[in-house]
Structures are given as C-alpha cells and as structure tokens.
Amino acid sequence: MKIHKKTKNVKYKRIRRQCNLNILIFERKPYIFRYMVDILNKIIAHKKQEINTLKKIRTLKQMENAAKKTMFIPPKSFINHLKKKFSIIAEIKKGSPSKGIIRSQFHPYSIARDYIEANVDAISILTDKKFFFGKSEYLKKIAKFSAVPLLRKDFIIDEYQIYESKYLGANIILLIASVLPLSQLRDYLELASELKMEVLTEVHTKKDLDKVLKTDASIIGINNRNLKNFKIDLKKSVKLKSFIPKNRFTISESGIHSIDDIRLMRDSGFNGVLIGESFMRSKTIKKQVKLFQKG
C-alpha cells in the first residue's frame, strides 16, 4: 500500500499493539479507515513454531501417554446441557488482537469461580499466549476445582495439541474449519472422541459449513467475527443456521452483548451462545451472567 506524506487532511501513524501486531491507522475526517494485517495467517504461523518448541520439550508420544493417564477422570459433558436448555458458554479472556487488553484486572481463577457460582453451562478458557494473553496453566488449574465442562479455546492445527488438551483437563476443544482440511478435521474429531472430549467445530462462512457438514461434528459454532478483519455481523449466525440440520447442536459465537442478542439467537433456533467480552468488561460478572441467563 503506497502512502503519500503530503496527502491533504490525512494523518497516519504506525502503532504496535500489545499482541505484537502492526496496525496502520488512517484518520480522514469525518471518516476513520483501519487497515489490518491478515491476523489469522500470523497466528497460525506462530502456532506452528510454538508446537515445534513444545515437541522438543515433550515428544508427541510422551504427550499422548500423559493424556491417556487422565482417562480415568469422569468426563464432563456439555452436550448434556445442550439437550436440556439454551446454554451459555462463558469465556475467560484477558484480551484479543482486535481489542487489545479487555480486562486489566485479570484474575482467571476468581473469574472461573464466579462463573461456576453463576451456574454457567461451560467455561471457555483462552490458552494462546502471544495473541490472546492466555496460558495453558489457567486451564490446568481451573480443571482441578471445576465441575463445569471446560472448553480449551486455541488454534488447534496439530494432534499434539489434542493430547495436550486432554492432559490439561479440557472437556471440549475448539476446531476451526477454515484452518483445517476436511481429512484432518475428521481425524481430529475422531481423536477427540477417543479421548472422551467433545468438540465445538467453528465455522465462519458457508464454505466452512459445507465442509463441517461432511463430518460427524455434533456441535457447530458459528462465529460472527470475520477472521480476516475481525468485524462482527450477528446476521451471519442467523443466515448460516438455516443450512444446519436439526440433529446438530448450534452455538452462536462473538458479538453477543445484550439480552436482545441472546433472544435473537434463541428465537433463531440456536442451542446456546458463547460470550466473552461482555462478561470480561463487567464489574459484577455473576450479576451479568444471571441477567443474560434470564434472557
């Protein structure tokens, strides 16, 4: 992109967010235009490096053995909640590439206890460190005291991460359709099932959904966020939902900020929603959860 220094009425500056992404911001009165790098490609590239480093510390076989040693722990099923009622997955998230730090006073274990006391149906825990400020240890420690199903929220691109998720105490893992070919998606769904974990299979487009419907995915999450530019459109969930057979559970993700949003998804036939930012910005998390549950 070519930038002319003498362009009239245009100010520009380069900033580096805490998530290590370069964003070029242009301000043109009365309009503001933001050009963002392709965040997803950057995340996946780093994730590959991260996995290679982890394999040097503990091999795939060693991680597999560590995961299988936890098989005696009774699984916690999120699907059982979905069969009974409209469900809320409450997320523990300090920040994101698009929003930066969302909750500066971030105490993940206290937040988890608030969610548990508020009777949420599942807790989503960000474990990506570089871009989402998460840590694997959050999941491992919360798993020791939580009776609520736990979702590991990360960018899973290698079977190593699935064994690792089991070892850390996850009951559910996230698989993103847009970053996995069909054969790999099928293999990972099967492996998760063998390890007694459920899967939230996430789609962003009709193309993603067509791929997922060729698998046995039980829970399909429709993310209202465009992964290319991180913009939100709730209409995406409603539109894509119409293509999903009734024998699949559906979750609407991202951009759920009000009771009206929840009612829209429930009335559109969704089985639940995943909410993160709204809870993380609340000063009274339990009250906010209870309010949304009444929706």
N, C-alpha and C positions, 0 to 999 in steps of 0.2 A: 504494500500500500504506500503510495507516494504522498508525502506531506510537504506542503509549501509553507515556509516560515512566514511569508508576507500575506497569507490569505486573510482577507478582511473579516473582522468580527469573530475570528476563531481563536480559541485558546486550547492548548493541548498540553498534557503532561503525562509522563510515564510514572506509574506507581507500582510498587511491589507489595502485594498483599501478604499477609502472614502465612498464607497457604502456598507461597513461593510461585505464584502465577503472575506473569506480566500482563497487565491490562492497560490498553491505551484508551484514554478517555478524551473525547472531544466535547467541547461545550459551544454550542451555537445558539445564541438567544433568538427565539424563545424555546429552542429545541435542544435536547441532550441526546447525543448518539454514543453508544458504547460498543466498541469492537473488542470481542473476547477471543482469545485463542481457543482452539478446539481442546477443551478441558479433558474430555474422555480419553483421547489418544495419549495425552500427557500422563494421566493416571495409570492407564494400562501399561505403558512403557515402564513407569517406575515400579509398578506391581511386579513385573517380570524380574526386575533387578532384586527386589525385596525377597521374592521367593527363592531365587538362586542363592542369596545370602543365607536364608533360613536353612536351606538344604545342606549347607556346609557345616552348620551347627548341629543339625539333627537330620539324618537322612530320611528319605521317604519311607523306607522300611521301618526305621525307628519310630517315626511319627505314626505309622499305621499300627504298630504294636502298642504304642501309648494310647491311641484312640480305642483300640479293642479292649484294653484293660478297664475302660469305663463302661463297658456294655452291661455290666451288672446293675447299673443305676437305672431305676424305672424311668422310662421316657415320659415327658410331659407333652400332651397333645394339644395343639392349637386347634386342630380340626374339630375336636370335640366341642370347643366353644362355638365354632362357626356353625355347627349343626343345630345349636340351641338358640342363638340370638345374634343380632347385629353386634359385631365386636370391634373393639378399639385396640390397635397396637400402639403403645406409647413409646416414643423414642427418646433415648439418652444421647444427646448430641451437643457438643460444645460449639461447633461452628461448621462452616461449609465453604467451598470455593466461591460461591456466588454471594454469600452474605458475610464472610469473614467470621469473627467471633460473635456468636449469638448469645451465649450466656457466660459472662466473665467470671461470676462467682459460681464456678462449676464444681459440684461435689457429686460425682456419679453414684456413689453408694447411698447417699442420702436421697437422691432423686429416685433411685430404684425402690427404696423403702416407701417413699411417698406413693409411687405407682402401685406397689403391692397392696398398701393400705387402702388405696382407692379402688381396688378390685379390677384393674385393667385385665384384659384377656391375654395379652402377650406384651413383652418388653423388647424393643429393638435397640441393640447396642452397636454403635459405630466402633469398628476396630481399626479402621485405616488411620494411620498416624500423620502422614505427611500432608494430606489434603483436607481431612475431616477432623483432625485433632483428637482422634480416638486412640485407644490402646487395647491390645488383646487381654491384658491383665484385668481390665474392667469386667469383661465377660467372665473370666475365670473366677474372680472373687464374688461377683454377684450370683453366679451359679451355686455357690456354696450355701446361700441363705434364701434363694428364691424358690417359691413353689409355683411361680408363674412361668409359662413357656418363654424361652429366650431365643430371640432371633439374632443371629450374627449378621450384621449389615457391613458388607465389604464387597470388593470386586473380585469374585472368585473366578480364576482362569486356569487353575491347576488342581489336580486331585489332591495334592499335598494339603491345600487349604481346607478341603472337606474333612480329611482325617484330623487336621488341626482343630477345626471347628468342634468336632466331637470331643476331642481331648480337652478343649477349653470349657466345655459344658453347654454348648448350643443345642437347642431342641429343634431349631429351624434354621435353615441357611437361605441366603438370597442368591438366586442365579439370574443374571441379566441376559436376556435373549439376544440383545444386539451385539454382545461381545463374545458369544459362543456359537460355533457352527452346530447344526442340528445333531450330528452324531455325538459330539462332545456333550451337548445338553442332555441327550438321552442317557449317556453313560453316567453323568453326574447325578441325574435324578435316581438312577438305579443304585449307585453307590450310597447316596444319602439314605435311601430306603433300607439298604442292607445294614447301615449303621444306626437304624432306628431314629432317623431325623426326618422331619418334614421339610418341604421346600416351598418358598414363596418365589415363584417364577415371574420375573418382571418384564413387562413389555412397554414400549414407548410408541410403537407405530403399528399399523395394520400388517406390515411385513413381519414384524416381530411376532405378532399374534398368530399369523398363519403358520409360522414355524413352531410355536409352542403347542398349537392345537394338533400337531402331528406327534406329540409326545403324550405321556400319561400324567402330565402335570396336574395335580389336584387343586392347587391354589394359584390363581393367576392375579398378579398385581399389575394394575395399570398406573404407570407413573405419569402424572400430569405435567412433569417438567421435561422440557426439551433438552436432551443431554448435549446438544451442540451449542446452545446459548443460555441454557438454564432458565428460560422463560416458562411461566406457568399458564396452563389453559385447562380449567376444570371440564370444559366441554369434551375434551379428549376422552375422559373416562366414560362419559355417557355414550359417546359415539361408538367407541370400541366395545363397550359392554354388550351392545346389541348383536355382536358377532359370536359371543361366547355361549356355548351350550349350557343349559341349566344344571347339568351334572358336575360342573366345575365351580369351585368357590372363587369369588372375586373380591379383591381389595383395591380401593382407590388410594393412591399414594401422592403425597406432596400437594401443598397449596390448600389444605383443609384448615381454615382459620375461624370458622364460625358455626353456630348451630344450624344456620341455613345451609351451609356447605354439607354438613352431615346429613341433613334431611334430604338434600338433593341426591346424594349417593344412596341413601337407604331407599328412597322412593324410586330410584332408577334400578333397583334390584341387587345392589351390592350387598355382600355379606359382612363387610366391615371397611374400616379406614385405617390408614397409618398416619399418625400425627406426631410431628416432632417440634417444629419451630414455635407453634402456638403455645405448647407446654413449656418449652425452654425459655420463652420470653415472659412467662407468668411469674409473679412474685409469690403466688399461692397455688402451687401445682395441683395439690389434691382437690382444691375447690374448682379449679379449671377443668380437671378431669371429670369430676362429678357433674359439672354444668353440661359438658359435652355428652356425657352418658344419658342425660335426661332428654337430649335432642332426638 
